[in-house]
Amino acid sequence: MKKTLTTLTVLLVTITLGGTLAAQQGPGTGRGAASGTGPQVDSTKVTSVAGDVIRFTGGPGQGMPTLVLNVGGQEQSFVLGSYRYLAAQKFAPAAGDRLQLTLWACASCPQGSVVAEIQNVRTSEVLKLRAADGSPLFAGPQGGRGMRGAGGHGLHDGTGPNASCPNANGPNPDCPYGPRG
């Protein structure tokens, strides 16, 4: 009887540990280099955009922070990245502030570019969001993979929501982790 209980205990522990190990996520199926740097950004293809702040939305639990500017009479939205990073850098643009954004091309990003740097023309403050190699400065130790492995939703790499991923219903090759943002 004692041998049967010992065998059963060992079997249950093995199944429990095996299930836990099997549930660990492996490499993603995204289009990036799988090097932990997030989307492939081309820092040699630079675009500048200047506009007045209409609003800045972002906060804990509110998804990716978004900056809406009036650019030439039209509203344009820009996804910035991690709210925690922005808060740590004391980024708080006020409505009416004139901002100069430096954008880098990103073929795998929904908007076609990422915000690399923001300069507040009024205060001359500069906020850098990307390193020279295009990797997000706000990515932390997981290098652009965000909280995916810790139960987060989406890639959290500063590319914003993917327009072809309106929700997580059904499989979609463009949305391997459900909606981004």
N, C-alpha and C positions, 0 to 999 in steps of 0.2 A: 504494500500500500504506500509506504514511504517513497519507494522508488518511482511509482506512478505519479505521485504528487510532485516530486522533484522534476520528472520529465515534463509534466504538464506545465509547471512553472517556467522552466527553461523555454518551452515551446511558445508560451504566451509572451514572454519577454522578447524572444526573437521576432515574433510577428509584430509586436508593438514597435520595436526599433526598426525593423525592416520597412514597415509602413511609413514611419517618420522619414526615413532616409529616401524612400521612393517619392515622397511628396515634395522634396526639395526641388526648386526650379533649376533647370539647366540653362544653357545659353538661349537667348531669345531668338525669335525668328524675324527680327527687324531688318531693315535695309542698311544699317550702319556697319561699321568695320568690326563690331563685336570686340572692340578694344576698350570699352568702357568710356569712350569719349563722347558718346551721344551721336547726333546726326553729323553727317559729313559736311562741314562748313568750309567754304572757300573764302578765306580772308583777303584774297587778292581781288575779289570782285566786290567793290565797296560802293554803297549808295548812301547819300546823305539826305535826310528829311528834316525840315524845320517846321515847327508848328506851335500853336498855342494850346495849352492843356485845357481840355473840356472837362475830363474827369479821369480819376485814377481809381480803379476798383481792385481791391485785394485785401485779404485778411485771413486769419486762421479759418479753415473750413470753407473758403469762398472760391476754391479752384485757383487756376493760374492768374496772377495779377495781370491786369490789362490796363494799358494807357491809351486813352482816346484823345487824339489831337485834331485840331482844325488846321488842315494843310491846304492852303489855296482855296479856302471856302468849302472844303469837303471834310467830313469826319473820316479819320483813318484810325484803326485799332492796331495796337502792337502788344503782343504777349511778351512779358518780361522775364519770367522765370520764377524762382523760389521767393515766396513772400518772406520767409525767415531771413534770407540773404538781404532782401531789400530793406527790411526793418533794421537789421544789424548795421546796414550802411546808412541808416537814417534817411532813406529815400522817401520824401513826402512832397511831391510837386503840388503846388496850389493851382486852382483854376485860374487861367490867364497867364501862367508862367510860360515863357517862350523856351522851348527845348529844341536842341539840335541832336538828332539821333544818327548814329553811324550803324548802318545795316550791312551784314555780310551775306552773300548768296548761300543758299542751302537748297539743293535740288530735292532732298528727301523731306523737307519741311512743308507743312500745309500752306504757309504763307509765301514760300519761296525764298525767305530770308529770315535771319535772326538779328535781334538787336545786340550789337556788340558793345555799344557805349552810348551814354546819354549825358549831354552837357546842358545844364541850366544856364541859359544866356544871362539871366538877371543876376544870379549869384556866382557864376563862373564855376560852380561845382561840377565835377565830372564823376560819373558812376560807370565803372567798367563791369560788364556782365560776362565777357568772354576773354579767355587767354589768347595769346597770339596764334596758337594752333587751332583755335576755334572751339576748344572745350569750354563748357560753362564753368565760371568761377563759383557758381552757387551749387555745384553738384555734390560737393562734399567728398567723403572717402569712397563712394561708389562710382564716382566719375561719370555722371550723366545718367546713371541707371535709376536715380531717385530712390524711392522707398519700395520698389517693386518686390524685392525679396522680403520685405518686412511687413507685407500686407497692404501696401499702398495701392492705389488704382492709377494706372497709366504709367507713362515713361518719365514724367517730371524732368524733362530735359530742356525745357524752355522753348519748345517748338509750338506749344499751344495745342488747342483741340484740333483734331483731324476732321475736316468737313465731311469726309466719307464715313465717319463713325458717329452718327447721330445718337446711337445707343448701343448697348451691348447685346442686343437680341440677335442671335444667330451668328454663325461663323462668318468672318469677313477677313480676307487675306491682308487688307490694309489696316486692320485693327486687331493685331494679335493679342492685345491685353485689354480689349474693350475700349471705351472712349478715353481719349487722352485729355488731360487737363486737370 
